[in-house]
Amino acid sequence: MIPNITMQGQGFYISYNWHDASIYGDVTTALVDEDMVIFYILNGNHREEYRKLLPLGWDACYQYFLDNAILKNKFSDS
């Protein structure tokens, strides 16, 4: 069983994880660089919002993360 659903961007991906909600405290949506070094994690399901931003690239997705920082998960990179 794969615990997340991903959407591929150019040099990054979006990962939605419902399986580990007991660990993270909620379902989560993460903006992840292609090297899997940076994980910007938001609580909740943000797939639709990120889906619209994917064609605009990393910067647009990162701005969405910043705009929703109040929902940042405790395991997120800063």
Secondary structure, 3 states (H helix, E strand, C coil): CCCEEEEECCCEEEEEECCCHHHHCCCEEEEEECCCCCEEEEECCCHHHHHHHHHHCHHHHHHHHHHCHHHECCCCCC
